[in-house]
């Protein structure tokens, strides 16, 4: 079975692949070191999410950044957060 984007996000976080460059009330700016390249991720909270990888729609990089940002804000571990993020 292929790895789901949730599983891949957890793997990326576990590997220390997520670097948050800026996290504010409305914007999160991060880099994710994916399997093939490093992708900039910008999340405008409540508005739009953008990852520079070739995948369209939700991708593991966006999920990984969201989970790390939520952990900073709430202390919830990524495994819990990702279990709650709908697809
Ligand atoms: Zn991506």
PDB file of the backbone (N, CA, C, O) and the ligand in Angstrom, with CONECT records:
HET     ZN  A 101       1
ATOM      1  N   UNK A   1       0.846  -1.200   0.000  1.00  0.00           N
ATOM      2  CA  UNK A   1       0.000   0.000   0.000  1.00  0.00           C
ATOM      3  C   UNK A   1       0.877   1.243   0.000  1.00  0.00           C
ATOM      4  O   UNK A   1       1.839   1.322   0.764  1.00  0.00           O
ATOM      5  N   UNK A   2       0.561   2.200  -0.835  1.00  0.00           N
ATOM      6  CA  UNK A   2       1.378   3.425  -0.832  1.00  0.00           C
ATOM      7  C   UNK A   2       1.207   4.189   0.476  1.00  0.00           C
ATOM      8  O   UNK A   2       0.185   4.102   1.157  1.00  0.00           O
ATOM      9  N   UNK A   3       2.245   4.931   0.789  1.00  0.00           N
ATOM     10  CA  UNK A   3       2.234   5.753   1.994  1.00  0.00           C
ATOM     11  C   UNK A   3       1.198   6.867   1.820  1.00  0.00           C
ATOM     12  O   UNK A   3       1.193   7.540   0.790  1.00  0.00           O
ATOM     13  N   UNK A   4       0.332   7.071   2.798  1.00  0.00           N
ATOM     14  CA  UNK A   4      -0.626   8.175   2.715  1.00  0.00           C
ATOM     15  C   UNK A   4       0.099   9.491   2.989  1.00  0.00           C
ATOM     16  O   UNK A   4       1.211   9.505   3.517  1.00  0.00           O
ATOM     17  N   UNK A   5      -0.558  10.606   2.615  1.00  0.00           N
ATOM     18  CA  UNK A   5       0.116  11.890   2.865  1.00  0.00           C
ATOM     19  C   UNK A   5       0.244  12.135   4.362  1.00  0.00           C
ATOM     20  O   UNK A   5       1.165  12.825   4.798  1.00  0.00           O
ATOM     21  N   UNK A   6      -0.666  11.579   5.154  1.00  0.00           N
ATOM     22  CA  UNK A   6      -0.542  11.738   6.609  1.00  0.00           C
ATOM     23  C   UNK A   6       0.680  10.988   7.127  1.00  0.00           C
ATOM     24  O   UNK A   6       1.443  11.502   7.945  1.00  0.00           O
ATOM     25  N   UNK A   7       0.849   9.760   6.634  1.00  0.00           N
ATOM     26  CA  UNK A   7       2.014   8.966   7.053  1.00  0.00           C
ATOM     27  C   UNK A   7       3.309   9.640   6.603  1.00  0.00           C
ATOM     28  O   UNK A   7       4.294   9.688   7.340  1.00  0.00           O
ATOM     29  N   UNK A   8       3.282  10.156   5.381  1.00  0.00           N
ATOM     30  CA  UNK A   8       4.485  10.796   4.876  1.00  0.00           C
ATOM     31  C   UNK A   8       4.793  12.067   5.675  1.00  0.00           C
ATOM     32  O   UNK A   8       5.956  12.354   5.959  1.00  0.00           O
ATOM     33  N   UNK A   9       3.761  12.821   6.034  1.00  0.00           N
ATOM     34  CA  UNK A   9       3.973  14.026   6.838  1.00  0.00           C
ATOM     35  C   UNK A   9       4.630  13.674   8.165  1.00  0.00           C
ATOM     36  O   UNK A   9       5.563  14.345   8.606  1.00  0.00           O
ATOM     37  N   UNK A  10       4.137  12.623   8.791  1.00  0.00           N
ATOM     38  CA  UNK A  10       4.725  12.189  10.072  1.00  0.00           C
ATOM     39  C   UNK A  10       6.182  11.777   9.888  1.00  0.00           C
ATOM     40  O   UNK A  10       7.037  12.080  10.721  1.00  0.00           O
ATOM     41  N   UNK A  11       6.448  11.087   8.793  1.00  0.00           N
ATOM     42  CA  UNK A  11       7.816  10.653   8.530  1.00  0.00           C
ATOM     43  C   UNK A  11       8.740  11.863   8.330  1.00  0.00           C
ATOM     44  O   UNK A  11       9.861  11.891   8.839  1.00  0.00           O
ATOM     45  N   UNK A  12       8.252  12.860   7.583  1.00  0.00           N
ATOM     46  CA  UNK A  12       9.054  14.064   7.353  1.00  0.00           C
ATOM     47  C   UNK A  12       9.342  14.791   8.671  1.00  0.00           C
ATOM     48  O   UNK A  12      10.457  15.254   8.909  1.00  0.00           O
ATOM     49  N   UNK A  13       8.326  14.881   9.509  1.00  0.00           N
ATOM     50  CA  UNK A  13       8.516  15.549  10.804  1.00  0.00           C
ATOM     51  C   UNK A  13       9.536  14.773  11.641  1.00  0.00           C
ATOM     52  O   UNK A  13      10.430  15.356  12.255  1.00  0.00           O
ATOM     53  N   UNK A  14       9.381  13.441  11.651  1.00  0.00           N
ATOM     54  CA  UNK A  14      10.297  12.607  12.428  1.00  0.00           C
ATOM     55  C   UNK A  14      11.738  12.736  11.957  1.00  0.00           C
ATOM     56  O   UNK A  14      12.677  12.594  12.740  1.00  0.00           O
ATOM     57  N   UNK A  15      11.897  13.008  10.667  1.00  0.00           N
ATOM     58  CA  UNK A  15      13.237  13.135  10.096  1.00  0.00           C
ATOM     59  C   UNK A  15      13.792  14.553  10.262  1.00  0.00           C
ATOM     60  O   UNK A  15      14.907  14.844   9.829  1.00  0.00           O
ATOM     61  N   UNK A  16      13.011  15.425  10.889  1.00  0.00           N
ATOM     62  CA  UNK A  16      13.464  16.803  11.079  1.00  0.00           C
ATOM     63  C   UNK A  16      13.465  17.602   9.789  1.00  0.00           C
ATOM     64  O   UNK A  16      14.267  18.521   9.621  1.00  0.00           O
ATOM     65  N   UNK A  17      12.566  17.252   8.876  1.00  0.00           N
ATOM     66  CA  UNK A  17      12.570  17.869   7.548  1.00  0.00           C
ATOM     67  C   UNK A  17      11.856  19.218   7.502  1.00  0.00           C
ATOM     68  O   UNK A  17      11.939  19.935   6.505  1.00  0.00           O
ATOM     69  N   UNK A  18      11.156  19.560   8.578  1.00  0.00           N
ATOM     70  CA  UNK A  18      10.382  20.803   8.573  1.00  0.00           C
ATOM     71  C   UNK A  18      11.163  21.911   9.276  1.00  0.00           C
ATOM     72  O   UNK A  18      11.548  21.770  10.437  1.00  0.00           O
ATOM     73  N   UNK A  19      11.393  23.009   8.566  1.00  0.00           N
ATOM     74  CA  UNK A  19      12.017  24.190   9.156  1.00  0.00           C
ATOM     75  C   UNK A  19      11.030  25.339   9.071  1.00  0.00           C
ATOM     76  O   UNK A  19      10.706  25.799   7.976  1.00  0.00           O
ATOM     77  N   UNK A  20      10.551  25.807  10.214  1.00  0.00           N
ATOM     78  CA  UNK A  20       9.642  26.955  10.216  1.00  0.00           C
ATOM     79  C   UNK A  20      10.485  28.219  10.305  1.00  0.00           C
ATOM     80  O   UNK A  20      11.203  28.443  11.279  1.00  0.00           O
ATOM     81  N   UNK A  21      10.379  29.033   9.270  1.00  0.00           N
ATOM     82  CA  UNK A  21      11.177  30.265   9.239  1.00  0.00           C
ATOM     83  C   UNK A  21      10.466  31.402   9.947  1.00  0.00           C
ATOM     84  O   UNK A  21      11.094  32.253  10.576  1.00  0.00           O
ATOM     85  N   UNK A  22       9.148  31.402   9.836  1.00  0.00           N
ATOM     86  CA  UNK A  22       8.361  32.445  10.495  1.00  0.00           C
ATOM     87  C   UNK A  22       6.986  31.880  10.820  1.00  0.00           C
ATOM     88  O   UNK A  22       6.343  31.251   9.979  1.00  0.00           O
ATOM     89  N   UNK A  23       6.549  32.111  12.038  1.00  0.00           N
ATOM     90  CA  UNK A  23       5.199  31.706  12.399  1.00  0.00           C
ATOM     91  C   UNK A  23       4.533  32.859  13.136  1.00  0.00           C
ATOM     92  O   UNK A  23       4.893  33.185  14.267  1.00  0.00           O
ATOM     93  N   UNK A  24       3.561  33.465  12.476  1.00  0.00           N
ATOM     94  CA  UNK A  24       2.831  34.569  13.092  1.00  0.00           C
ATOM     95  C   UNK A  24       1.374  34.181  13.303  1.00  0.00           C
ATOM     96  O   UNK A  24       1.000  33.019  13.145  1.00  0.00           O
ATOM     97  N   UNK A  25       0.561  35.162  13.661  1.00  0.00           N
ATOM     98  CA  UNK A  25      -0.850  34.875  13.909  1.00  0.00           C
ATOM     99  C   UNK A  25      -1.583  34.512  12.624  1.00  0.00           C
ATOM    100  O   UNK A  25      -2.572  33.779  12.655  1.00  0.00           O
ATOM    101  N   UNK A  26      -1.106  35.015  11.509  1.00  0.00           N
ATOM    102  CA  UNK A  26      -1.854  34.835  10.262  1.00  0.00           C
ATOM    103  C   UNK A  26      -1.069  34.126   9.166  1.00  0.00           C
ATOM    104  O   UNK A  26      -1.649  33.654   8.188  1.00  0.00           O
ATOM    105  N   UNK A  27       0.233  34.051   9.325  1.00  0.00           N
ATOM    106  CA  UNK A  27       1.060  33.466   8.279  1.00  0.00           C
ATOM    107  C   UNK A  27       2.099  32.528   8.866  1.00  0.00           C
ATOM    108  O   UNK A  27       2.722  32.814   9.889  1.00  0.00           O
ATOM    109  N   UNK A  28       2.267  31.402   8.188  1.00  0.00           N
ATOM    110  CA  UNK A  28       3.367  30.499   8.521  1.00  0.00           C
ATOM    111  C   UNK A  28       4.217  30.351   7.267  1.00  0.00           C
ATOM    112  O   UNK A  28       3.706  30.072   6.183  1.00  0.00           O
ATOM    113  N   UNK A  29       5.518  30.543   7.434  1.00  0.00           N
ATOM    114  CA  UNK A  29       6.448  30.464   6.315  1.00  0.00           C
ATOM    115  C   UNK A  29       7.473  29.394   6.674  1.00  0.00           C
ATOM    116  O   UNK A  29       8.167  29.504   7.684  1.00  0.00           O
ATOM    117  N   UNK A  30       7.563  28.361   5.844  1.00  0.00           N
ATOM    118  CA  UNK A  30       8.421  27.230   6.211  1.00  0.00           C
ATOM    119  C   UNK A  30       9.095  26.616   4.996  1.00  0.00           C
ATOM    120  O   UNK A  30       8.723  26.883   3.853  1.00  0.00           O
ATOM    121  N   UNK A  31      10.086  25.795   5.266  1.00  0.00           N
ATOM    122  CA  UNK A  31      10.717  24.965   4.239  1.00  0.00           C
ATOM    123  C   UNK A  31      10.554  23.505   4.646  1.00  0.00           C
ATOM    124  O   UNK A  31      10.692  23.155   5.818  1.00  0.00           O
ATOM    125  N   UNK A  32      10.259  22.659   3.659  1.00  0.00           N
ATOM    126  CA  UNK A  32      10.197  21.225   3.935  1.00  0.00           C
ATOM    127  C   UNK A  32      11.166  20.510   3.010  1.00  0.00           C
ATOM    128  O   UNK A  32      11.107  20.653   1.789  1.00  0.00           O
ATOM    129  N   UNK A  33      12.052  19.743   3.612  1.00  0.00           N
ATOM    130  CA  UNK A  33      12.992  18.956   2.819  1.00  0.00           C
ATOM    131  C   UNK A  33      12.311  17.646   2.451  1.00  0.00           C
ATOM    132  O   UNK A  33      12.306  16.697   3.236  1.00  0.00           O
ATOM    133  N   UNK A  34      11.738  17.599   1.253  1.00  0.00           N
ATOM    134  CA  UNK A  34      11.029  16.411   0.804  1.00  0.00           C
ATOM    135  C   UNK A  34      11.976  15.339   0.313  1.00  0.00           C
ATOM    136  O   UNK A  34      13.195  15.452   0.446  1.00  0.00           O
ATOM    137  N   UNK A  35      11.393  14.294  -0.257  1.00  0.00           N
ATOM    138  CA  UNK A  35      12.202  13.171  -0.732  1.00  0.00           C
ATOM    139  C   UNK A  35      13.094  13.577  -1.899  1.00  0.00           C
ATOM    140  O   UNK A  35      14.177  13.023  -2.081  1.00  0.00           O
ATOM    141  N   UNK A  36      12.639  14.541  -2.686  1.00  0.00           N
ATOM    142  CA  UNK A  36      13.360  14.873  -3.909  1.00  0.00           C
ATOM    143  C   UNK A  36      13.927  16.289  -3.923  1.00  0.00           C
ATOM    144  O   UNK A  36      14.872  16.576  -4.659  1.00  0.00           O
ATOM    145  N   UNK A  37      13.361  17.159  -3.124  1.00  0.00           N
ATOM    146  CA  UNK A  37      13.772  18.558  -3.200  1.00  0.00           C
ATOM    147  C   UNK A  37      13.325  19.257  -1.918  1.00  0.00           C
ATOM    148  O   UNK A  37      12.652  18.668  -1.073  1.00  0.00           O
ATOM    149  N   UNK A  38      13.713  20.514  -1.796  1.00  0.00           N
ATOM    150  CA  UNK A  38      13.239  21.324  -0.675  1.00  0.00           C
ATOM    151  C   UNK A  38      12.157  22.255  -1.182  1.00  0.00           C
ATOM    152  O   UNK A  38      12.355  22.980  -2.156  1.00  0.00           O
ATOM    153  N   UNK A  39      10.995  22.231  -0.508  1.00  0.00           N
ATOM    154  CA  UNK A  39       9.856  23.007  -0.985  1.00  0.00           C
ATOM    155  C   UNK A  39       9.476  24.103   0.006  1.00  0.00           C
ATOM    156  O   UNK A  39       9.240  23.829   1.182  1.00  0.00           O
ATOM    157  N   UNK A  40       9.418  25.336  -0.470  1.00  0.00           N
ATOM    158  CA  UNK A  40       8.888  26.402   0.385  1.00  0.00           C
ATOM    159  C   UNK A  40       7.381  26.225   0.560  1.00  0.00           C
ATOM    160  O   UNK A  40       6.667  25.912  -0.393  1.00  0.00           O
ATOM    161  N   UNK A  41       6.914  26.427   1.779  1.00  0.00           N
ATOM    162  CA  UNK A  41       5.491  26.314   2.082  1.00  0.00           C
ATOM    163  C   UNK A  41       5.049  27.612   2.752  1.00  0.00           C
ATOM    164  O   UNK A  41       5.660  28.055   3.724  1.00  0.00           O
ATOM    165  N   UNK A  42       3.984  28.216   2.227  1.00  0.00           N
ATOM    166  CA  UNK A  42       3.417  29.409   2.852  1.00  0.00           C
ATOM    167  C   UNK A  42       1.958  29.125   3.166  1.00  0.00           C
ATOM    168  O   UNK A  42       1.185  28.746   2.287  1.00  0.00           O
ATOM    169  N   UNK A  43       1.593  29.312   4.417  1.00  0.00           N
ATOM    170  CA  UNK A  43       0.211  29.097   4.821  1.00  0.00           C
ATOM    171  C   UNK A  43      -0.335  30.413   5.349  1.00  0.00           C
ATOM    172  O   UNK A  43       0.161  30.964   6.332  1.00  0.00           O
ATOM    173  N   UNK A  44      -1.370  30.906   4.673  1.00  0.00           N
ATOM    174  CA  UNK A  44      -2.093  32.074   5.179  1.00  0.00           C
ATOM    175  C   UNK A  44      -3.302  31.519   5.898  1.00  0.00           C
ATOM    176  O   UNK A  44      -4.228  30.993   5.280  1.00  0.00           O
ATOM    177  N   UNK A  45      -3.280  31.644   7.215  1.00  0.00           N
ATOM    178  CA  UNK A  45      -4.271  30.948   8.030  1.00  0.00           C
ATOM    179  C   UNK A  45      -5.674  31.463   7.728  1.00  0.00           C
ATOM    180  O   UNK A  45      -5.927  32.667   7.746  1.00  0.00           O
ATOM    181  N   UNK A  46      -6.576  30.529   7.452  1.00  0.00           N
ATOM    182  CA  UNK A  46      -7.948  30.883   7.131  1.00  0.00           C
ATOM    183  C   UNK A  46      -8.126  31.351   5.702  1.00  0.00           C
ATOM    184  O   UNK A  46      -9.236  31.689   5.290  1.00  0.00           O
ATOM    185  N   UNK A  47      -7.043  31.372   4.944  1.00  0.00           N
ATOM    186  CA  UNK A  47      -7.146  31.853   3.571  1.00  0.00           C
ATOM    187  C   UNK A  47      -6.636  30.799   2.608  1.00  0.00           C
ATOM    188  O   UNK A  47      -7.414  29.993   2.099  1.00  0.00           O
ATOM    189  N   UNK A  48      -5.336  30.799   2.354  1.00  0.00           N
ATOM    190  CA  UNK A  48      -4.870  29.798   1.403  1.00  0.00           C
ATOM    191  C   UNK A  48      -3.554  29.186   1.869  1.00  0.00           C
ATOM    192  O   UNK A  48      -2.819  29.752   2.678  1.00  0.00           O
ATOM    193  N   UNK A  49      -3.297  28.019   1.327  1.00  0.00           N
ATOM    194  CA  UNK A  49      -2.093  27.274   1.645  1.00  0.00           C
ATOM    195  C   UNK A  49      -1.367  27.012   0.340  1.00  0.00           C
ATOM    196  O   UNK A  49      -1.979  26.647  -0.664  1.00  0.00           O
ATOM    197  N   UNK A  50      -0.081  27.198   0.364  1.00  0.00           N
ATOM    198  CA  UNK A  50       0.654  27.048  -0.877  1.00  0.00           C
ATOM    199  C   UNK A  50       1.953  26.299  -0.625  1.00  0.00           C
ATOM    200  O   UNK A  50       2.744  26.667   0.243  1.00  0.00           O
ATOM    201  N   UNK A  51       2.155  25.251  -1.396  1.00  0.00           N
ATOM    202  CA  UNK A  51       3.413  24.519  -1.359  1.00  0.00           C
ATOM    203  C   UNK A  51       3.945  24.491  -2.780  1.00  0.00           C
ATOM    204  O   UNK A  51       3.182  24.368  -3.738  1.00  0.00           O
ATOM    205  N   UNK A  52       5.256  24.605  -2.908  1.00  0.00           N
ATOM    206  CA  UNK A  52       5.855  24.705  -4.240  1.00  0.00           C
ATOM    207  C   UNK A  52       6.167  23.346  -4.870  1.00  0.00           C
ATOM    208  O   UNK A  52       6.850  23.284  -5.892  1.00  0.00           O
ATOM    209  N   UNK A  53       5.680  22.269  -4.279  1.00  0.00           N
ATOM    210  CA  UNK A  53       5.973  20.950  -4.849  1.00  0.00           C
ATOM    211  C   UNK A  53       5.048  20.671  -6.027  1.00  0.00           C
ATOM    212  O   UNK A  53       4.060  21.379  -6.226  1.00  0.00           O
ATOM    213  N   UNK A  54       5.369  19.634  -6.812  1.00  0.00           N
ATOM    214  CA  UNK A  54       4.555  19.340  -8.012  1.00  0.00           C
ATOM    215  C   UNK A  54       3.174  18.780  -7.701  1.00  0.00           C
ATOM    216  O   UNK A  54       2.315  18.794  -8.583  1.00  0.00           O
ATOM    217  N   UNK A  55       2.918  18.294  -6.506  1.00  0.00           N
ATOM    218  CA  UNK A  55       1.611  17.721  -6.198  1.00  0.00           C
ATOM    219  C   UNK A  55       0.556  18.815  -6.190  1.00  0.00           C
ATOM    220  O   UNK A  55       0.830  19.934  -5.755  1.00  0.00           O
ATOM    221  N   UNK A  56      -0.639  18.510  -6.663  1.00  0.00           N
ATOM    222  CA  UNK A  56      -1.715  19.494  -6.607  1.00  0.00           C
ATOM    223  C   UNK A  56      -2.600  19.187  -5.407  1.00  0.00           C
ATOM    224  O   UNK A  56      -2.732  18.034  -4.996  1.00  0.00           O
ATOM    225  N   UNK A  57      -3.195  20.215  -4.860  1.00  0.00           N
ATOM    226  CA  UNK A  57      -4.064  20.022  -3.704  1.00  0.00           C
ATOM    227  C   UNK A  57      -3.258  19.783  -2.441  1.00  0.00           C
ATOM    228  O   UNK A  57      -2.105  20.200  -2.337  1.00  0.00           O
ATOM    229  N   UNK A  58      -3.877  19.107  -1.483  1.00  0.00           N
ATOM    230  CA  UNK A  58      -3.197  18.843  -0.223  1.00  0.00           C
ATOM    231  C   UNK A  58      -2.000  17.940  -0.448  1.00  0.00           C
ATOM    232  O   UNK A  58      -2.073  16.979  -1.215  1.00  0.00           O
ATOM    233  N   UNK A  59      -0.905  18.247   0.217  1.00  0.00           N
ATOM    234  CA  UNK A  59       0.267  17.398   0.105  1.00  0.00           C
ATOM    235  C   UNK A  59       0.855  17.191   1.491  1.00  0.00           C
ATOM    236  O   UNK A  59       0.477  17.858   2.454  1.00  0.00           O
ATOM    237  N   UNK A  60       1.779  16.261   1.568  1.00  0.00           N
ATOM    238  CA  UNK A  60       2.374  15.920   2.861  1.00  0.00           C
ATOM    239  C   UNK A  60       3.142  17.089   3.449  1.00  0.00           C
ATOM    240  O   UNK A  60       3.251  17.214   4.669  1.00  0.00           O
ATOM    241  N   UNK A  61       3.679  17.950   2.586  1.00  0.00           N
ATOM    242  CA  UNK A  61       4.476  19.079   3.086  1.00  0.00           C
ATOM    243  C   UNK A  61       3.607  20.076   3.847  1.00  0.00           C
ATOM    244  O   UNK A  61       3.977  20.545   4.923  1.00  0.00           O
ATOM    245  N   UNK A  62       2.441  20.395   3.270  1.00  0.00           N
ATOM    246  CA  UNK A  62       1.514  21.291   3.955  1.00  0.00           C
ATOM    247  C   UNK A  62       1.083  20.699   5.292  1.00  0.00           C
ATOM    248  O   UNK A  62       1.061  21.392   6.309  1.00  0.00           O
ATOM    249  N   UNK A  63       0.745  19.422   5.282  1.00  0.00           N
ATOM    250  CA  UNK A  63       0.303  18.783   6.519  1.00  0.00           C
ATOM    251  C   UNK A  63       1.411  18.804   7.563  1.00  0.00           C
ATOM    252  O   UNK A  63       1.158  19.051   8.742  1.00  0.00           O
ATOM    253  N   UNK A  64       2.640  18.543   7.125  1.00  0.00           N
ATOM    254  CA  UNK A  64       3.756  18.502   8.068  1.00  0.00           C
ATOM    255  C   UNK A  64       3.978  19.871   8.705  1.00  0.00           C
ATOM    256  O   UNK A  64       4.218  19.970   9.909  1.00  0.00           O
ATOM    257  N   UNK A  65       3.896  20.926   7.895  1.00  0.00           N
ATOM    258  CA  UNK A  65       4.093  22.277   8.439  1.00  0.00           C
ATOM    259  C   UNK A  65       2.965  22.628   9.409  1.00  0.00           C
ATOM    260  O   UNK A  65       3.212  23.179  10.481  1.00  0.00           O
ATOM    261  N   UNK A  66       1.724  22.306   9.027  1.00  0.00           N
ATOM    262  CA  UNK A  66       0.592  22.585   9.913  1.00  0.00           C
ATOM    263  C   UNK A  66       0.746  21.863  11.243  1.00  0.00           C
ATOM    264  O   UNK A  66       0.494  22.442  12.300  1.00  0.00           O
ATOM    265  N   UNK A  67       1.158  20.603  11.194  1.00  0.00           N
ATOM    266  CA  UNK A  67       1.280  19.817  12.420  1.00  0.00           C
ATOM    267  C   UNK A  67       2.376  20.365  13.333  1.00  0.00           C
ATOM    268  O   UNK A  67       2.213  20.405  14.552  1.00  0.00           O
ATOM    269  N   UNK A  68       3.499  20.789  12.734  1.00  0.00           N
ATOM    270  CA  UNK A  68       4.586  21.344  13.549  1.00  0.00           C
ATOM    271  C   UNK A  68       4.160  22.687  14.155  1.00  0.00           C
ATOM    272  O   UNK A  68       4.457  22.974  15.315  1.00  0.00           O
ATOM    273  N   UNK A  69       3.458  23.511  13.353  1.00  0.00           N
ATOM    274  CA  UNK A  69       2.996  24.810  13.852  1.00  0.00           C
ATOM    275  C   UNK A  69       1.984  24.621  14.984  1.00  0.00           C
ATOM    276  O   UNK A  69       2.015  25.344  15.979  1.00  0.00           O
ATOM    277  N   UNK A  70       1.086  23.640  14.821  1.00  0.00           N
ATOM    278  CA  UNK A  70       0.093  23.375  15.865  1.00  0.00           C
ATOM    279  C   UNK A  70       0.751  22.869  17.144  1.00  0.00           C
ATOM    280  O   UNK A  70       0.322  23.188  18.253  1.00  0.00           O
ATOM    281  N   UNK A  71       1.804  22.072  16.964  1.00  0.00           N
ATOM    282  CA  UNK A  71       2.502  21.569  18.146  1.00  0.00           C
ATOM    283  C   UNK A  71       3.104  22.733  18.933  1.00  0.00           C
ATOM    284  O   UNK A  71       3.087  22.729  20.164  1.00  0.00           O
ATOM    285  N   UNK A  72       3.633  23.722  18.222  1.00  0.00           N
ATOM    286  CA  UNK A  72       4.188  24.895  18.901  1.00  0.00           C
ATOM    287  C   UNK A  72       3.106  25.642  19.664  1.00  0.00           C
ATOM    288  O   UNK A  72       3.341  26.129  20.770  1.00  0.00           O
ATOM    289  N   UNK A  73       1.921  25.733  19.071  1.00  0.00           N
ATOM    290  CA  UNK A  73       0.848  26.517  19.692  1.00  0.00           C
ATOM    291  C   UNK A  73       0.118  25.766  20.789  1.00  0.00           C
ATOM    292  O   UNK A  73      -0.282  26.352  21.795  1.00  0.00           O
ATOM    293  N   UNK A  74      -0.053  24.462  20.592  1.00  0.00           N
ATOM    294  CA  UNK A  74      -0.930  23.716  21.491  1.00  0.00           C
ATOM    295  C   UNK A  74      -0.218  22.628  22.273  1.00  0.00           C
ATOM    296  O   UNK A  74      -0.757  22.123  23.258  1.00  0.00           O
ATOM    297  N   UNK A  75       0.989  22.257  21.851  1.00  0.00           N
ATOM    298  CA  UNK A  75       1.692  21.176  22.518  1.00  0.00           C
ATOM    299  C   UNK A  75       1.243  19.793  22.096  1.00  0.00           C
ATOM    300  O   UNK A  75       1.791  18.789  22.553  1.00  0.00           O
ATOM    301  N   UNK A  76       0.234  19.736  21.211  1.00  0.00           N
ATOM    302  CA  UNK A  76      -0.237  18.424  20.767  1.00  0.00           C
ATOM    303  C   UNK A  76       0.797  17.799  19.829  1.00  0.00           C
ATOM    304  O   UNK A  76       1.292  18.470  18.923  1.00  0.00           O
ATOM    305  N   UNK A  77       1.124  16.525  20.035  1.00  0.00           N
ATOM    306  CA  UNK A  77       2.089  15.881  19.145  1.00  0.00           C
ATOM    307  C   UNK A  77       1.529  15.725  17.739  1.00  0.00           C
ATOM    308  O   UNK A  77       0.321  15.570  17.561  1.00  0.00           O
ATOM    309  N   UNK A  78       2.416  15.766  16.728  1.00  0.00           N
ATOM    310  CA  UNK A  78       1.958  15.669  15.334  1.00  0.00           C
ATOM    311  C   UNK A  78       1.119  14.433  15.047  1.00  0.00           C
ATOM    312  O   UNK A  78       0.211  14.485  14.217  1.00  0.00           O
ATOM    313  N   UNK A  79       1.404  13.328  15.714  1.00  0.00           N
ATOM    314  CA  UNK A  79       0.627  12.116  15.440  1.00  0.00           C
ATOM    315  C   UNK A  79      -0.846  12.339  15.780  1.00  0.00           C
ATOM    316  O   UNK A  79      -1.737  11.832  15.099  1.00  0.00           O
ATOM    317  N   UNK A  80      -1.087  13.105  16.842  1.00  0.00           N
ATOM    318  CA  UNK A  80      -2.466  13.409  17.245  1.00  0.00           C
ATOM    319  C   UNK A  80      -3.088  14.388  16.256  1.00  0.00           C
ATOM    320  O   UNK A  80      -4.210  14.189  15.790  1.00  0.00           O
ATOM    321  N   UNK A  81      -2.348  15.445  15.944  1.00  0.00           N
ATOM    322  CA  UNK A  81      -2.866  16.462  15.028  1.00  0.00           C
ATOM    323  C   UNK A  81      -3.192  15.863  13.669  1.00  0.00           C
ATOM    324  O   UNK A  81      -4.251  16.132  13.103  1.00  0.00           O
ATOM    325  N   UNK A  82      -2.285  15.057  13.151  1.00  0.00           N
ATOM    326  CA  UNK A  82      -2.485  14.515  11.812  1.00  0.00           C
ATOM    327  C   UNK A  82      -3.626  13.521  11.781  1.00  0.00           C
ATOM    328  O   UNK A  82      -4.274  13.345  10.749  1.00  0.00           O
ATOM    329  N   UNK A  83      -3.874  12.876  12.898  1.00  0.00           N
ATOM    330  CA  UNK A  83      -5.017  11.984  12.972  1.00  0.00           C
ATOM    331  C   UNK A  83      -6.315  12.737  12.844  1.00  0.00           C
ATOM    332  O   UNK A  83      -7.346  12.173  12.480  1.00  0.00           O
ATOM    333  N   UNK A  84      -6.252  14.056  13.157  1.00  0.00           N
ATOM    334  CA  UNK A  84      -7.472  14.860  13.176  1.00  0.00           C
ATOM    335  C   UNK A  84      -7.640  15.678  11.903  1.00  0.00           C
ATOM    336  O   UNK A  84      -8.729  16.178  11.623  1.00  0.00           O
ATOM    337  N   UNK A  85      -6.579  15.814  11.140  1.00  0.00           N
ATOM    338  CA  UNK A  85      -6.670  16.625   9.923  1.00  0.00           C
ATOM    339  C   UNK A  85      -7.399  15.830   8.856  1.00  0.00           C
ATOM    340  O   UNK A  85      -6.946  14.748   8.480  1.00  0.00           O
ATOM    341  N   UNK A  86      -8.501  16.334   8.367  1.00  0.00           N
ATOM    342  CA  UNK A  86      -9.262  15.612   7.353  1.00  0.00           C
ATOM    343  C   UNK A  86      -8.601  15.712   5.993  1.00  0.00           C
ATOM    344  O   UNK A  86      -7.787  16.604   5.751  1.00  0.00           O
ATOM    345  N   UNK A  87      -8.949  14.804   5.116  1.00  0.00           N
ATOM    346  CA  UNK A  87      -8.392  14.841   3.762  1.00  0.00           C
ATOM    347  C   UNK A  87      -9.492  15.318   2.814  1.00  0.00           C
ATOM    348  O   UNK A  87      -9.263  15.431   1.609  1.00  0.00           O
TER     349      UNK A  87
HETATM  350 ZN    ZN A 101       4.020  19.865  -1.151  1.00  0.00          ZN
END
